[in-house]
């Protein structure tokens, strides 16, 4: 996996990675999921909004 956005240099911080043609998001598990529905194996995580912008720049968007 290649880290394309992240808040710090440690591995325990919110971050966004690419792997093949997919994007992997690391963040804090969201426990207040009212109004959301999930398929088996799915979870929601939270990350700072600026990481999405950083990842888009890293991907040339």
PDB file with SEQRES, HELIX, SHEET and CRYST1 records, atoms N, CA, C and O in Angstrom:
SEQRES   1 A   61  UNK UNK UNK UNK UNK UNK UNK UNK UNK UNK UNK UNK UNK          
SEQRES   2 A   61  UNK UNK UNK UNK UNK UNK UNK UNK UNK UNK UNK UNK UNK          
SEQRES   3 A   61  UNK UNK UNK UNK UNK UNK UNK UNK UNK UNK UNK UNK UNK          
SEQRES   4 A   61  UNK UNK UNK UNK UNK UNK UNK UNK UNK UNK UNK UNK UNK          
SEQRES   5 A   61  UNK UNK UNK UNK UNK UNK UNK UNK UNK                          
HELIX    1 AA1 UNK A   49  UNK A   58  1                                  10    
SHEET    1 AA1 3 UNK A   2  UNK A   6  0                                        
SHEET    2 AA1 3 UNK A  15  UNK A  19 -1                                        
SHEET    3 AA1 3 UNK A  22  UNK A  26 -1                                        
CRYST1    1.000    1.000    1.000  90.00  90.00  90.00 P 1           1          
ATOM      1  N   UNK A   1       0.825  -1.182   0.000  1.00  0.00           N  
ATOM      2  CA  UNK A   1       0.000   0.000   0.000  1.00  0.00           C  
ATOM      3  C   UNK A   1       0.867   1.242   0.000  1.00  0.00           C  
ATOM      4  O   UNK A   1       1.943   1.276   0.597  1.00  0.00           O  
ATOM      5  N   UNK A   2       0.374   2.258  -0.681  1.00  0.00           N  
ATOM      6  CA  UNK A   2       1.091   3.527  -0.752  1.00  0.00           C  
ATOM      7  C   UNK A   2       0.263   4.599  -0.041  1.00  0.00           C  
ATOM      8  O   UNK A   2      -0.892   4.834  -0.394  1.00  0.00           O  
ATOM      9  N   UNK A   3       0.858   5.242   0.958  1.00  0.00           N  
ATOM     10  CA  UNK A   3       0.183   6.313   1.685  1.00  0.00           C  
ATOM     11  C   UNK A   3       0.172   7.566   0.815  1.00  0.00           C  
ATOM     12  O   UNK A   3       1.225   8.027   0.375  1.00  0.00           O  
ATOM     13  N   UNK A   4      -1.028   8.124   0.564  1.00  0.00           N  
ATOM     14  CA  UNK A   4      -1.128   9.326  -0.265  1.00  0.00           C  
ATOM     15  C   UNK A   4      -1.611  10.539   0.520  1.00  0.00           C  
ATOM     16  O   UNK A   4      -1.547  11.663   0.022  1.00  0.00           O  
ATOM     17  N   UNK A   5      -2.091  10.326   1.738  1.00  0.00           N  
ATOM     18  CA  UNK A   5      -2.528  11.439   2.594  1.00  0.00           C  
ATOM     19  C   UNK A   5      -2.510  10.958   4.029  1.00  0.00           C  
ATOM     20  O   UNK A   5      -2.858   9.814   4.318  1.00  0.00           O  
ATOM     21  N   UNK A   6      -2.096  11.852   4.936  1.00  0.00           N  
ATOM     22  CA  UNK A   6      -2.083  11.479   6.338  1.00  0.00           C  
ATOM     23  C   UNK A   6      -1.638  12.622   7.213  1.00  0.00           C  
ATOM     24  O   UNK A   6      -0.927  13.525   6.773  1.00  0.00           O  
ATOM     25  N   UNK A   7      -2.070  12.570   8.470  1.00  0.00           N  
ATOM     26  CA  UNK A   7      -1.804  13.654   9.405  1.00  0.00           C  
ATOM     27  C   UNK A   7      -0.451  13.575  10.092  1.00  0.00           C  
ATOM     28  O   UNK A   7       0.028  14.581  10.615  1.00  0.00           O  
ATOM     29  N   UNK A   8       0.169  12.420  10.103  1.00  0.00           N  
ATOM     30  CA  UNK A   8       1.446  12.302  10.799  1.00  0.00           C  
ATOM     31  C   UNK A   8       2.261  11.185  10.180  1.00  0.00           C  
ATOM     32  O   UNK A   8       1.801  10.516   9.255  1.00  0.00           O  
ATOM     33  N   UNK A   9       3.452  10.983  10.675  1.00  0.00           N  
ATOM     34  CA  UNK A   9       4.338   9.965  10.117  1.00  0.00           C  
ATOM     35  C   UNK A   9       4.232   8.620  10.822  1.00  0.00           C  
ATOM     36  O   UNK A   9       4.884   7.656  10.424  1.00  0.00           O  
ATOM     37  N   UNK A  10       3.405   8.551  11.878  1.00  0.00           N  
ATOM     38  CA  UNK A  10       3.206   7.269  12.553  1.00  0.00           C  
ATOM     39  C   UNK A  10       2.128   6.479  11.805  1.00  0.00           C  
ATOM     40  O   UNK A  10       1.464   7.024  10.924  1.00  0.00           O  
ATOM     41  N   UNK A  11       1.954   5.224  12.144  1.00  0.00           N  
ATOM     42  CA  UNK A  11       0.960   4.383  11.482  1.00  0.00           C  
ATOM     43  C   UNK A  11      -0.387   4.378  12.193  1.00  0.00           C  
ATOM     44  O   UNK A  11      -1.301   3.678  11.758  1.00  0.00           O  
ATOM     45  N   UNK A  12      -0.536   5.143  13.281  1.00  0.00           N  
ATOM     46  CA  UNK A  12      -1.787   5.102  14.028  1.00  0.00           C  
ATOM     47  C   UNK A  12      -2.600   6.387  13.871  1.00  0.00           C  
ATOM     48  O   UNK A  12      -3.388   6.732  14.750  1.00  0.00           O  
ATOM     49  N   UNK A  13      -2.415   7.086  12.772  1.00  0.00           N  
ATOM     50  CA  UNK A  13      -3.120   8.341  12.514  1.00  0.00           C  
ATOM     51  C   UNK A  13      -4.067   8.170  11.334  1.00  0.00           C  
ATOM     52  O   UNK A  13      -3.887   7.254  10.531  1.00  0.00           O  
ATOM     53  N   UNK A  14      -5.078   9.040  11.213  1.00  0.00           N  
ATOM     54  CA  UNK A  14      -5.941   8.977  10.038  1.00  0.00           C  
ATOM     55  C   UNK A  14      -5.097   9.089   8.772  1.00  0.00           C  
ATOM     56  O   UNK A  14      -4.173   9.900   8.702  1.00  0.00           O  
ATOM     57  N   UNK A  15      -5.416   8.279   7.785  1.00  0.00           N  
ATOM     58  CA  UNK A  15      -4.628   8.285   6.549  1.00  0.00           C  
ATOM     59  C   UNK A  15      -5.439   7.703   5.406  1.00  0.00           C  
ATOM     60  O   UNK A  15      -6.454   7.037   5.614  1.00  0.00           O  
ATOM     61  N   UNK A  16      -4.970   7.969   4.191  1.00  0.00           N  
ATOM     62  CA  UNK A  16      -5.565   7.401   2.986  1.00  0.00           C  
ATOM     63  C   UNK A  16      -4.439   6.754   2.188  1.00  0.00           C  
ATOM     64  O   UNK A  16      -3.372   7.340   2.007  1.00  0.00           O  
ATOM     65  N   UNK A  17      -4.693   5.542   1.716  1.00  0.00           N  
ATOM     66  CA  UNK A  17      -3.717   4.753   0.970  1.00  0.00           C  
ATOM     67  C   UNK A  17      -4.316   4.336  -0.369  1.00  0.00           C  
ATOM     68  O   UNK A  17      -5.535   4.334  -0.542  1.00  0.00           O  
ATOM     69  N   UNK A  18      -3.448   3.983  -1.312  1.00  0.00           N  
ATOM     70  CA  UNK A  18      -3.901   3.324  -2.534  1.00  0.00           C  
ATOM     71  C   UNK A  18      -3.272   1.943  -2.575  1.00  0.00           C  
ATOM     72  O   UNK A  18      -2.159   1.723  -2.098  1.00  0.00           O  
ATOM     73  N   UNK A  19      -4.016   1.028  -3.157  1.00  0.00           N  
ATOM     74  CA  UNK A  19      -3.535  -0.334  -3.328  1.00  0.00           C  
ATOM     75  C   UNK A  19      -4.172  -0.866  -4.609  1.00  0.00           C  
ATOM     76  O   UNK A  19      -5.378  -1.106  -4.656  1.00  0.00           O  
ATOM     77  N   UNK A  20      -3.364  -1.046  -5.633  1.00  0.00           N  
ATOM     78  CA  UNK A  20      -3.930  -1.429  -6.930  1.00  0.00           C  
ATOM     79  C   UNK A  20      -4.834  -0.308  -7.409  1.00  0.00           C  
ATOM     80  O   UNK A  20      -4.400   0.842  -7.465  1.00  0.00           O  
ATOM     81  N   UNK A  21      -6.054  -0.602  -7.750  1.00  0.00           N  
ATOM     82  CA  UNK A  21      -7.008   0.411  -8.191  1.00  0.00           C  
ATOM     83  C   UNK A  21      -7.954   0.855  -7.098  1.00  0.00           C  
ATOM     84  O   UNK A  21      -8.969   1.490  -7.384  1.00  0.00           O  
ATOM     85  N   UNK A  22      -7.644   0.535  -5.845  1.00  0.00           N  
ATOM     86  CA  UNK A  22      -8.551   0.846  -4.747  1.00  0.00           C  
ATOM     87  C   UNK A  22      -7.956   1.885  -3.804  1.00  0.00           C  
ATOM     88  O   UNK A  22      -6.747   2.112  -3.781  1.00  0.00           O  
ATOM     89  N   UNK A  23      -8.835   2.505  -3.030  1.00  0.00           N  
ATOM     90  CA  UNK A  23      -8.441   3.463  -2.005  1.00  0.00           C  
ATOM     91  C   UNK A  23      -8.807   2.864  -0.648  1.00  0.00           C  
ATOM     92  O   UNK A  23      -9.911   2.352  -0.465  1.00  0.00           O  
ATOM     93  N   UNK A  24      -7.874   2.932   0.298  1.00  0.00           N  
ATOM     94  CA  UNK A  24      -8.076   2.404   1.654  1.00  0.00           C  
ATOM     95  C   UNK A  24      -8.014   3.576   2.623  1.00  0.00           C  
ATOM     96  O   UNK A  24      -7.090   4.388   2.569  1.00  0.00           O  
ATOM     97  N   UNK A  25      -9.009   3.660   3.514  1.00  0.00           N  
ATOM     98  CA  UNK A  25      -9.084   4.759   4.474  1.00  0.00           C  
ATOM     99  C   UNK A  25      -8.879   4.220   5.881  1.00  0.00           C  
ATOM    100  O   UNK A  25      -9.527   3.255   6.286  1.00  0.00           O  
ATOM    101  N   UNK A  26      -7.976   4.846   6.621  1.00  0.00           N  
ATOM    102  CA  UNK A  26      -7.721   4.503   8.024  1.00  0.00           C  
ATOM    103  C   UNK A  26      -8.227   5.663   8.871  1.00  0.00           C  
ATOM    104  O   UNK A  26      -7.831   6.808   8.654  1.00  0.00           O  
ATOM    105  N   UNK A  27      -9.091   5.378   9.825  1.00  0.00           N  
ATOM    106  CA  UNK A  27      -9.621   6.422  10.700  1.00  0.00           C  
ATOM    107  C   UNK A  27     -10.254   5.825  11.935  1.00  0.00           C  
ATOM    108  O   UNK A  27     -10.200   4.617  12.166  1.00  0.00           O  
ATOM    109  N   UNK A  28     -10.849   6.691  12.717  1.00  0.00           N  
ATOM    110  CA  UNK A  28     -11.524   6.249  13.943  1.00  0.00           C  
ATOM    111  C   UNK A  28     -12.871   5.625  13.586  1.00  0.00           C  
ATOM    112  O   UNK A  28     -13.616   6.167  12.769  1.00  0.00           O  
ATOM    113  N   UNK A  29     -13.176   4.489  14.200  1.00  0.00           N  
ATOM    114  CA  UNK A  29     -14.442   3.808  13.966  1.00  0.00           C  
ATOM    115  C   UNK A  29     -15.594   4.702  14.396  1.00  0.00           C  
ATOM    116  O   UNK A  29     -15.607   5.208  15.519  1.00  0.00           O  
ATOM    117  N   UNK A  30     -16.553   4.895  13.513  1.00  0.00           N  
ATOM    118  CA  UNK A  30     -17.732   5.703  13.798  1.00  0.00           C  
ATOM    119  C   UNK A  30     -18.758   4.820  14.492  1.00  0.00           C  
ATOM    120  O   UNK A  30     -19.179   3.803  13.940  1.00  0.00           O  
ATOM    121  N   UNK A  31     -19.161   5.197  15.692  1.00  0.00           N  
ATOM    122  CA  UNK A  31     -20.120   4.384  16.435  1.00  0.00           C  
ATOM    123  C   UNK A  31     -21.536   4.934  16.332  1.00  0.00           C  
ATOM    124  O   UNK A  31     -22.486   4.173  16.512  1.00  0.00           O  
ATOM    125  N   UNK A  32     -21.720   6.208  16.055  1.00  0.00           N  
ATOM    126  CA  UNK A  32     -23.040   6.811  15.887  1.00  0.00           C  
ATOM    127  C   UNK A  32     -23.408   6.726  14.412  1.00  0.00           C  
ATOM    128  O   UNK A  32     -23.145   7.655  13.649  1.00  0.00           O  
ATOM    129  N   UNK A  33     -24.017   5.615  14.011  1.00  0.00           N  
ATOM    130  CA  UNK A  33     -24.292   5.376  12.596  1.00  0.00           C  
ATOM    131  C   UNK A  33     -25.785   5.399  12.282  1.00  0.00           C  
ATOM    132  O   UNK A  33     -26.220   4.785  11.308  1.00  0.00           O  
ATOM    133  N   UNK A  34     -26.563   6.089  13.084  1.00  0.00           N  
ATOM    134  CA  UNK A  34     -28.004   6.184  12.846  1.00  0.00           C  
ATOM    135  C   UNK A  34     -28.254   6.776  11.452  1.00  0.00           C  
ATOM    136  O   UNK A  34     -27.634   7.766  11.064  1.00  0.00           O  
ATOM    137  N   UNK A  35     -29.163   6.157  10.718  1.00  0.00           N  
ATOM    138  CA  UNK A  35     -29.485   6.620   9.382  1.00  0.00           C  
ATOM    139  C   UNK A  35     -28.614   6.016   8.297  1.00  0.00           C  
ATOM    140  O   UNK A  35     -28.853   6.253   7.113  1.00  0.00           O  
ATOM    141  N   UNK A  36     -27.606   5.238   8.681  1.00  0.00           N  
ATOM    142  CA  UNK A  36     -26.736   4.577   7.706  1.00  0.00           C  
ATOM    143  C   UNK A  36     -27.074   3.090   7.688  1.00  0.00           C  
ATOM    144  O   UNK A  36     -27.519   2.540   8.696  1.00  0.00           O  
ATOM    145  N   UNK A  37     -26.864   2.442   6.550  1.00  0.00           N  
ATOM    146  CA  UNK A  37     -27.040   0.992   6.490  1.00  0.00           C  
ATOM    147  C   UNK A  37     -25.773   0.388   5.892  1.00  0.00           C  
ATOM    148  O   UNK A  37     -25.144   0.975   5.012  1.00  0.00           O  
ATOM    149  N   UNK A  38     -25.417  -0.777   6.379  1.00  0.00           N  
ATOM    150  CA  UNK A  38     -24.157  -1.403   5.995  1.00  0.00           C  
ATOM    151  C   UNK A  38     -24.393  -2.820   5.494  1.00  0.00           C  
ATOM    152  O   UNK A  38     -25.279  -3.527   5.974  1.00  0.00           O  
ATOM    153  N   UNK A  39     -23.591  -3.215   4.531  1.00  0.00           N  
ATOM    154  CA  UNK A  39     -23.542  -4.613   4.125  1.00  0.00           C  
ATOM    155  C   UNK A  39     -22.621  -5.336   5.099  1.00  0.00           C  
ATOM    156  O   UNK A  39     -21.853  -4.704   5.825  1.00  0.00           O  
ATOM    157  N   UNK A  40     -22.701  -6.655   5.112  1.00  0.00           N  
ATOM    158  CA  UNK A  40     -21.859  -7.441   6.006  1.00  0.00           C  
ATOM    159  C   UNK A  40     -20.394  -7.126   5.766  1.00  0.00           C  
ATOM    160  O   UNK A  40     -19.939  -7.117   4.622  1.00  0.00           O  
ATOM    161  N   UNK A  41     -19.652  -6.867   6.834  1.00  0.00           N  
ATOM    162  CA  UNK A  41     -18.229  -6.586   6.754  1.00  0.00           C  
ATOM    163  C   UNK A  41     -17.879  -5.115   6.587  1.00  0.00           C  
ATOM    164  O   UNK A  41     -16.706  -4.751   6.666  1.00  0.00           O  
ATOM    165  N   UNK A  42     -18.877  -4.259   6.357  1.00  0.00           N  
ATOM    166  CA  UNK A  42     -18.612  -2.835   6.189  1.00  0.00           C  
ATOM    167  C   UNK A  42     -18.650  -2.106   7.530  1.00  0.00           C  
ATOM    168  O   UNK A  42     -19.402  -2.477   8.431  1.00  0.00           O  
ATOM    169  N   UNK A  43     -17.834  -1.070   7.646  1.00  0.00           N  
ATOM    170  CA  UNK A  43     -17.831  -0.186   8.808  1.00  0.00           C  
ATOM    171  C   UNK A  43     -17.657   1.244   8.301  1.00  0.00           C  
ATOM    172  O   UNK A  43     -17.279   1.455   7.149  1.00  0.00           O  
ATOM    173  N   UNK A  44     -17.927   2.202   9.143  1.00  0.00           N  
ATOM    174  CA  UNK A  44     -17.692   3.606   8.813  1.00  0.00           C  
ATOM    175  C   UNK A  44     -16.587   4.133   9.712  1.00  0.00           C  
ATOM    176  O   UNK A  44     -16.533   3.821  10.902  1.00  0.00           O  
ATOM    177  N   UNK A  45     -15.706   4.938   9.125  1.00  0.00           N  
ATOM    178  CA  UNK A  45     -14.641   5.579   9.880  1.00  0.00           C  
ATOM    179  C   UNK A  45     -14.701   7.077   9.624  1.00  0.00           C  
ATOM    180  O   UNK A  45     -15.247   7.522   8.615  1.00  0.00           O  
ATOM    181  N   UNK A  46     -14.137   7.849  10.541  1.00  0.00           N  
ATOM    182  CA  UNK A  46     -14.081   9.289  10.348  1.00  0.00           C  
ATOM    183  C   UNK A  46     -12.633   9.709  10.129  1.00  0.00           C  
ATOM    184  O   UNK A  46     -11.703   9.165  10.724  1.00  0.00           O  
ATOM    185  N   UNK A  47     -12.479  10.699   9.253  1.00  0.00           N  
ATOM    186  CA  UNK A  47     -11.173  11.290   8.990  1.00  0.00           C  
ATOM    187  C   UNK A  47     -11.375  12.789   8.810  1.00  0.00           C  
ATOM    188  O   UNK A  47     -12.478  13.224   8.480  1.00  0.00           O  
ATOM    189  N   UNK A  48     -10.338  13.580   9.018  1.00  0.00           N  
ATOM    190  CA  UNK A  48     -10.466  15.007   8.776  1.00  0.00           C  
ATOM    191  C   UNK A  48     -10.742  15.290   7.285  1.00  0.00           C  
ATOM    192  O   UNK A  48     -10.186  14.624   6.412  1.00  0.00           O  
ATOM    193  N   UNK A  49     -11.587  16.263   7.011  1.00  0.00           N  
ATOM    194  CA  UNK A  49     -11.974  16.600   5.636  1.00  0.00           C  
ATOM    195  C   UNK A  49     -10.751  16.928   4.762  1.00  0.00           C  
ATOM    196  O   UNK A  49     -10.730  16.586   3.580  1.00  0.00           O  
ATOM    197  N   UNK A  50      -9.746  17.581   5.330  1.00  0.00           N  
ATOM    198  CA  UNK A  50      -8.599  17.978   4.509  1.00  0.00           C  
ATOM    199  C   UNK A  50      -7.826  16.778   3.945  1.00  0.00           C  
ATOM    200  O   UNK A  50      -7.088  16.925   2.971  1.00  0.00           O  
ATOM    201  N   UNK A  51      -7.990  15.591   4.550  1.00  0.00           N  
ATOM    202  CA  UNK A  51      -7.307  14.417   4.004  1.00  0.00           C  
ATOM    203  C   UNK A  51      -7.879  14.019   2.655  1.00  0.00           C  
ATOM    204  O   UNK A  51      -7.149  13.530   1.793  1.00  0.00           O  
ATOM    205  N   UNK A  52      -9.181  14.223   2.459  1.00  0.00           N  
ATOM    206  CA  UNK A  52      -9.791  13.935   1.158  1.00  0.00           C  
ATOM    207  C   UNK A  52      -9.198  14.865   0.102  1.00  0.00           C  
ATOM    208  O   UNK A  52      -8.873  14.435  -1.005  1.00  0.00           O  
ATOM    209  N   UNK A  53      -9.063  16.144   0.454  1.00  0.00           N  
ATOM    210  CA  UNK A  53      -8.476  17.110  -0.476  1.00  0.00           C  
ATOM    211  C   UNK A  53      -7.019  16.763  -0.778  1.00  0.00           C  
ATOM    212  O   UNK A  53      -6.586  16.833  -1.929  1.00  0.00           O  
ATOM    213  N   UNK A  54      -6.264  16.390   0.256  1.00  0.00           N  
ATOM    214  CA  UNK A  54      -4.855  15.996   0.077  1.00  0.00           C  
ATOM    215  C   UNK A  54      -4.742  14.770  -0.825  1.00  0.00           C  
ATOM    216  O   UNK A  54      -3.875  14.709  -1.698  1.00  0.00           O  
ATOM    217  N   UNK A  55      -5.627  13.790  -0.608  1.00  0.00           N  
ATOM    218  CA  UNK A  55      -5.595  12.579  -1.422  1.00  0.00           C  
ATOM    219  C   UNK A  55      -5.948  12.898  -2.871  1.00  0.00           C  
ATOM    220  O   UNK A  55      -5.339  12.345  -3.787  1.00  0.00           O  
ATOM    221  N   UNK A  56      -6.924  13.782  -3.096  1.00  0.00           N  
ATOM    222  CA  UNK A  56      -7.299  14.160  -4.466  1.00  0.00           C  
ATOM    223  C   UNK A  56      -6.122  14.819  -5.178  1.00  0.00           C  
ATOM    224  O   UNK A  56      -5.873  14.538  -6.350  1.00  0.00           O  
ATOM    225  N   UNK A  57      -5.402  15.689  -4.485  1.00  0.00           N  
ATOM    226  CA  UNK A  57      -4.217  16.319  -5.097  1.00  0.00           C  
ATOM    227  C   UNK A  57      -3.161  15.266  -5.430  1.00  0.00           C  
ATOM    228  O   UNK A  57      -2.542  15.317  -6.493  1.00  0.00           O  
ATOM    229  N   UNK A  58      -2.955  14.311  -4.518  1.00  0.00           N  
ATOM    230  CA  UNK A  58      -1.948  13.267  -4.747  1.00  0.00           C  
ATOM    231  C   UNK A  58      -2.317  12.383  -5.944  1.00  0.00           C  
ATOM    232  O   UNK A  58      -1.439  11.831  -6.607  1.00  0.00           O  
ATOM    233  N   UNK A  59      -3.610  12.254  -6.213  1.00  0.00           N  
ATOM    234  CA  UNK A  59      -4.066  11.447  -7.334  1.00  0.00           C  
ATOM    235  C   UNK A  59      -4.215  12.267  -8.612  1.00  0.00           C  
ATOM    236  O   UNK A  59      -4.665  11.753  -9.636  1.00  0.00           O  
ATOM    237  N   UNK A  60      -3.837  13.544  -8.548  1.00  0.00           N  
ATOM    238  CA  UNK A  60      -3.891  14.398  -9.722  1.00  0.00           C  
ATOM    239  C   UNK A  60      -5.283  14.892 -10.067  1.00  0.00           C  
ATOM    240  O   UNK A  60      -5.579  15.154 -11.233  1.00  0.00           O  
ATOM    241  N   UNK A  61      -6.141  15.022  -9.063  1.00  0.00           N  
ATOM    242  CA  UNK A  61      -7.521  15.474  -9.297  1.00  0.00           C  
ATOM    243  C   UNK A  61      -7.697  16.905  -8.911  1.00  0.00           C  
ATOM    244  O   UNK A  61      -8.793  17.449  -9.041  1.00  0.00           O  
TER     245      UNK A  61                                                      
END                                                                             
